Amino acid sequence: MASVRYLKIKTSTCKRLVKELSSYEKEVQRESAKTAHMKEKGADPYDLKQQENVLAESRMMVPDCRKRLEAALEDLKGTLVELEETDEKEGPEFEEARIIITDVEKFFESSEV
């Protein structure tokens, strides 16, 4: 059975994963720019290959983190619905969970465009 404590945990998980996902996306942009700069300067092929590996690794983390965030969002929604069915609907935890759900859904919409 869900409790307010689990709701707080799931809300915090979603917050953390949003930060993590945006961090990985920024890292991909930064590493991509660094790789392009190295190519322009005619860097050593070995160094360039290593940089491309770093970029590929960063790119792999984005879909993984996105899947974890989607799963956490569904988990949070389920917990919220379960608590609302037991007539526990009010409190700052519930409001925060609803805000996070809305924010994450907007985040997904904006990143798909």
Salt bridges, closest charged atoms under 4 A:
GLU20 OE1 - ARG16 NH1 3.49
GLU20 OE2 - ARG68 NH2 2.59
GLU52 OE2 - LYS39 NZ 3.68
ASP64 OD2 - ARG68 NE 3.47
GLU70 OE2 - ARG66 NE 3.71
GLU74 OE2 - LYS77 NZ 3.83
ASP75 OD2 - LYS10 NZ 3.07
GLU84 OE2 - ARG98 NH2 2.81
GLU96 OE2 - LYS15 NZ 2.28
GLU105 OE2 - LYS77 NZ 2.63
GLU112 OE2 - ARG66 NH2 3.58
